[in-house]
Amino acid sequence: MRGYLAVMRGSFMVSVVYRFGFLFTILGNIIYLSVAFFLWKSIYRSSDTIRGLTFNETFIYVGLGSAIFILLKTYVDWILNFEIREGAIASYLIKPIDFGLYTLFASFGSLLMNLAAITIPTLIMLIFVFKVEFVLGPGLIIFPLSLFMAFLVSFYIDYFVGLLGFHSESVWGLSTVKEIIVTVFSGALIPLHFFPEALQKVLLWLPFQAIYHTPLMMITRPDQSWNIFLPMLFVQIFWVVILFIATRLFYNQAIKVLRISGG
């Protein structure tokens, strides 16, 4: 385990090198928050609640959602596909490491950097600049665990798509389709409350909503009962287990078709 922690630390240090990238990301997030604030303010001008959500709840969902969207982006599918295509994957397969765990801990390093540089500053801006009010409740207690489960779901979806690179020269098309599906059906673009009720019932059982909708609802409306939050958390855990098993089985089959040329 010590070796994997070293991988996480190394990934974190690599992320620190690209300071200007984070500065531009933070600047873009500030612009996004400002535009979203005035946009939703105008939408709520004629009504106090829309689909059961107040302006304060919706802005927390949308504003914090942008930071969590960046936080949970792993890009594992692109990285893994590049390593397979270039043959660099061979250097990992000959080492006494678990490749899945290695990739996961490398993503943890980027997660910690995004948390410190983007998510926490965004939360501070929401409180002190945009004056949003966070309500105390059970949701805040399990929010960190839910956010961690959301990261694992996001990671294993990206990891599964990346593993398809063993069978395909490029996963560009698959990754693009995956990004669209996740963005639309996870609640990252707009809260799922704004979808038709019949569609909501379907989406709430899919893995995509476990990435953004579940943790965001826990921090947006944390004063709801445990009977609401615990089933949402169990759905997240269910998909983490399913995706973990699926990627393990698929990896064992995928490496059998690996072909590397060169010398």
C-alpha positions in Angstrom: 0.0 0.0 0.0 2.9 2.3 0.7 3.9 2.1 -3.0 0.4 3.2 -4.1 0.5 6.2 -1.7 3.8 7.2 -3.3 2.0 7.1 -6.7 -0.8 9.4 -5.3 1.8 11.8 -3.9 3.7 11.8 -7.3 0.4 12.5 -9.2 -0.4 15.4 -6.8 3.1 16.9 -7.3 2.8 16.6 -11.1 -0.6 18.5 -10.9 1.1 21.3 -8.9 3.5 21.9 -11.7 0.7 23.1 -14.0 -0.2 26.2 -11.9 -1.3 28.4 -14.8 -3.8 25.8 -15.9 -5.4 25.9 -12.5 -5.4 29.7 -12.5 -7.3 29.8 -15.8 -9.7 27.1 -14.5 -10.4 29.2 -11.3 -10.9 32.3 -13.4 -13.2 30.5 -15.7 -15.1 29.2 -12.7 -15.5 32.7 -11.3 -17.0 33.9 -14.6 -19.3 30.9 -14.7 -20.5 31.5 -11.2 -21.2 35.1 -12.0 -23.1 34.3 -15.2 -25.1 31.5 -13.4 -26.0 33.8 -10.5 -27.6 36.5 -12.7 -29.2 33.9 -15.0 -30.9 32.0 -12.3 -31.8 35.2 -10.5 -33.7 36.3 -13.5 -35.4 32.9 -13.9 -36.6 33.1 -10.2 -37.7 36.7 -10.5 -41.4 35.7 -10.9 -41.4 32.7 -8.5 -39.9 31.7 -5.2 -39.7 28.0 -6.0 -39.4 26.1 -9.3 -39.9 22.3 -9.2 -39.6 22.4 -5.4 -36.2 24.2 -5.4 -35.6 27.7 -4.2 -33.1 30.1 -5.8 -30.6 29.5 -3.0 -30.9 25.7 -3.4 -30.6 25.9 -7.2 -27.6 28.2 -7.2 -25.8 26.0 -4.7 -26.5 23.0 -6.9 -25.4 24.7 -10.1 -22.5 26.7 -8.6 -21.0 24.0 -6.5 -21.8 21.5 -9.3 -19.3 23.3 -11.6 -16.5 22.8 -9.0 -17.5 19.2 -8.4 -17.6 18.5 -12.1 -14.0 19.5 -12.3 -13.2 17.6 -9.2 -14.6 14.3 -10.5 -13.0 14.5 -13.9 -10.4 11.8 -14.1 -9.5 11.7 -17.8 -8.5 8.1 -17.2 -10.1 7.0 -20.5 -7.9 9.3 -22.5 -4.7 8.6 -20.5 -5.2 4.8 -20.6 -6.0 4.8 -24.4 -2.8 6.8 -25.1 -0.6 4.4 -23.0 -2.1 1.4 -24.8 -1.7 3.0 -28.3 1.9 4.1 -27.6 2.8 0.8 -25.9 3.7 2.4 -22.6 1.2 0.1 -20.9 3.8 -2.7 -21.2 6.0 -1.0 -18.5 3.2 -1.3 -16.0 2.3 -4.9 -16.9 5.8 -6.1 -16.1 5.9 -4.5 -12.7 4.6 -6.2 -9.5 1.7 -3.8 -9.1 -2.1 -4.0 -9.5 -2.7 -1.8 -12.6 -6.2 -0.9 -11.5 -5.1 0.2 -8.1 -2.1 2.1 -9.6 -4.5 4.0 -11.9 -6.9 4.7 -9.1 -4.3 6.1 -6.7 -2.8 8.2 -9.5 -6.3 9.7 -9.9 -6.5 10.3 -6.2 -3.5 12.7 -6.5 -5.3 14.8 -9.1 -8.5 14.7 -6.9 -6.6 16.2 -4.0 -5.2 18.9 -6.1 -8.5 19.8 -7.6 -10.1 19.8 -4.1 -7.5 22.2 -2.7 -7.2 24.5 -5.7 -10.8 24.6 -7.1 -13.6 23.0 -5.0 -12.7 24.6 -1.7 -12.1 28.1 -3.1 -15.5 27.8 -5.0 -17.2 26.9 -1.7 -15.6 29.9 0.0 -16.8 32.2 -2.9 -20.3 30.9 -2.6 -20.4 31.7 1.1 -18.6 35.0 1.2 -19.1 36.5 -2.2 -22.5 35.3 -3.4 -23.9 35.0 0.2 -25.5 31.6 -0.2 -26.9 29.9 2.9 -26.1 26.3 3.7 -28.7 24.5 5.9 -27.5 22.1 8.5 -28.8 18.5 8.4 -28.0 14.8 7.9 -27.0 15.4 4.3 -23.9 17.4 5.4 -22.8 14.5 7.5 -22.7 11.9 4.7 -21.8 14.4 1.9 -18.0 13.6 2.1 -18.7 9.9 1.8 -21.2 10.4 -1.0 -18.6 12.6 -2.8 -16.0 9.9 -2.5 -18.4 7.3 -3.8 -19.3 9.7 -6.7 -15.6 9.9 -7.6 -15.3 6.1 -7.6 -18.3 5.7 -9.9 -16.8 8.4 -12.2 -13.4 6.7 -12.2 -14.6 3.2 -13.0 -16.8 4.5 -15.8 -13.8 6.3 -17.3 -11.6 3.3 -16.6 -14.0 0.9 -18.4 -14.1 3.2 -21.5 -10.3 3.4 -21.4 -9.9 -0.4 -21.3 -11.8 -0.5 -24.5 -8.6 0.8 -26.1 -7.3 -2.7 -25.9 -9.8 -3.6 -28.6 -9.9 -0.3 -30.4 -7.2 1.9 -31.8 -9.0 5.0 -30.5 -11.7 5.6 -27.9 -12.3 9.2 -28.9 -15.9 8.5 -30.2 -16.8 6.4 -27.1 -15.4 8.9 -24.7 -17.3 11.7 -26.4 -20.6 9.8 -26.2 -19.8 8.9 -22.6 -19.2 12.6 -21.7 -22.5 13.7 -23.3 -24.5 10.9 -21.5 -22.9 11.6 -18.1 -23.2 15.4 -18.4 -26.9 15.3 -19.4 -28.2 12.3 -17.3 -26.1 12.9 -14.1 -27.6 16.3 -13.2 -24.3 18.0 -13.9 -25.9 20.3 -16.6 -29.2 21.0 -14.8 -30.8 19.5 -11.7 -32.7 16.3 -12.3 -35.7 17.9 -10.7 -36.2 19.8 -13.9 -36.6 16.6 -15.9 -40.1 15.0 -16.4 -41.0 12.9 -13.4 -41.2 9.6 -15.4 -37.7 10.2 -16.7 -36.4 11.1 -13.2 -37.5 7.7 -11.8 -35.4 5.9 -14.5 -32.4 8.2 -14.1 -32.3 7.8 -10.3 -31.4 4.1 -10.7 -28.7 4.6 -13.3 -25.0 5.1 -12.3 -24.8 8.5 -13.9 -26.9 10.3 -11.3 -24.7 8.8 -8.6 -21.8 11.0 -9.8 -23.3 14.5 -9.4 -27.0 14.5 -8.5 -26.6 12.5 -5.2 -23.8 14.4 -3.6 -25.2 17.7 -4.8 -28.7 17.0 -3.4 -27.1 16.1 0.0 -25.5 19.5 0.2 -28.3 21.5 -1.5 -31.1 20.1 0.7 -29.3 18.6 3.7 -32.2 19.0 6.1 -34.1 16.1 4.6 -34.5 12.8 6.6 -32.1 9.9 6.7 -34.8 7.8 4.9 -34.1 9.9 1.8 -30.3 10.1 1.9 -29.4 6.5 2.9 -31.1 4.9 -0.1 -29.3 7.4 -2.4 -26.0 6.4 -0.7 -26.7 2.7 -1.1 -27.4 3.2 -4.8 -23.9 4.8 -5.1 -22.3 1.9 -3.2 -24.1 -0.6 -5.4 -22.8 1.0 -8.6 -19.3 1.2 -7.2 -19.3 -2.6 -6.5 -20.9 -3.4 -9.9 -18.4 -1.2 -11.9 -15.5 -2.5 -9.9 -16.3 -6.1 -10.7 -17.1 -5.3 -14.3 -13.8 -3.5 -14.8 -11.8 -6.3 -13.1 -13.4 -9.0 -15.3 -13.0 -6.9 -18.5 -9.3 -6.0 -17.7 -8.5 -9.7 -17.3 -9.9 -10.4 -20.8 -8.6 -7.2 -22.4 -4.9 -7.7 -21.7 -5.1 -11.0 -23.6 -5.6 -9.1 -26.9 -2.8 -6.6 -26.3 -0.4 -6.3 -29.2 2.7 -4.1 -28.9 5.1 -3.6 -31.8 8.6 -2.0 -31.6 12.1 -2.7 -30.5 
